[in-house]
């Protein structure tokens, strides 16, 4: 397991009881480097959406827990936020909750000269994701999918 994966797993484990207590759920946790700075990002969610107060409460509790356990060697910034309206669907639980929703899907390599697709998420298996595009079910192998997220309707 890489350092990133280890930190994300430990942070998720610490975050679970905090989120239960605060009435929110963990959507995702990521440890990333951007412009030379490290960020530990916790995305939280709840029915009806999270508020700034939810984010602040979880951030304060998480900061205290991280200070007490101090397992991350690098200097980093802690961010707690909503996954947003156009949220990335990384986990099976994300896909399950989004069946029937309009999604944007991007592939690593072109398929029929395209890398971007929009349609209705119909289902998924361990190895594939099915999206209805223009009335036709299209199956994408998961290892071909670079990104899948909820489409924003404006």
PESUL-V268210 format. One record per helix or strand. SS is the DSSP state (@ for helix, = for strand). FROM is the first residue (numbers start at 1). TO is the last residue. If there is no record, write none. Layout:
# PESUL-V268210
ss	from	to
SS	FROM	TO
SS	FROM	TO
This chain:
# PESUL-V268210
ss	from	to
@	3	22
=	25	34
=	37	45
@	52	69
=	76	82
=	88	88
@	92	97
=	102	111
=	114	124
=	128	133
=	136	141
@	142	144
=	145	150
